[in-house]
């Protein structure tokens, strides 16, 4: 009797394994058909196939179905349903599903925002070697917009992603070493990581390498190399490179002084909202540097930069009110903008201090 019972159990196991194998095969076939439909752009045909495969427990189908619900592809958009299927796939170990869940919890899509869950799922993916999650986690720790700012943790995850060749992470490591955030300031390492990202044509990294060549930080000063990298970055439309190249033509650094070229590159950067370029182009209009003086245009540009909390531009706006250039003379408004610039860290020179003394005295302030 004992042998019969064992035989019965063994047969049942074989039956269960056989059924599982059939379900796996069925799910794979459904996914193949769904993939073909997606490649043809027919999501309405793909969704029912993915639903069948997801109901059979296939993690890939659950992930893709979550994407369809999340983006409204072939089905009415439903972020809660997206989360449901991401969770099913994540419970089976799907890294992309965990990654998507992290963003859902970070952005409050289909679930309430939850920093703890965001960190949990990004960390799970990052620790399993997912480069995107490593960079995303480093980014969150660096900026502290959602997770608590932690430069040491940012460095850890940027390093993990950089080691896998992620250009954005290589660039961010360069920033950390250049500024000494969470690590000891080291221009040579900054140059090293910027160069890795620049080799992949990351625009900000091209600009950073150019800057370090220009200053001789972390490498020997080389103005030809500086210009080469700035020009490469400009080809990608990088605004800081546009501004820096404008400064080179203004000051005759590595090139012949050319105010026309200065204006050209400053304007390119201004069009992209670069505060440095907005202020410096405003200054050019205020003193007639390469253009006829135009106080109205100077005030407009100063105000654009000041609205981005650019300290020197805030003071320049104050000066416009103080002098009545580009704006009606108004000592109270001048005082407001002078205070804003000081609060933002601007350090006035002797001329500025003289203006402030008169304005604050007229305003009744100390």
Secondary structure, DSSP 8 states (H G I E B T S, - for coil): -HHHHHHHHHHHHHHHHHHHHHHHHHHHHHHHHHHHHHHTT-HHHHHHHHHHHHHTT-HHHHHHHHHHHHHTSSS---HHHHHHHHHHHHTTT-HHHHHHHHHHHHHTSSS---HHHHHHHHHHHHHTT-HHHHHHHHHHHHH-SSS---HHHHHHHHHHHHTTT-HHHHHHHHHHHHHTSSS---HHHHHHHHHHHHTTT-HHHHHHHHHHHHHTSSS---HHHHHHHHHHHHHTT-HHHHHHHHHHHHHTSSS---HHHHHHHHHHHHHTT-HHHHHHHHHHHHHTSSS---HHHHHHHHHHHHTTT-HHHHHHHHHHHHHTSSS---HHHHHHHHHHHHHTT----HHHHHHHHHHHHHHT--
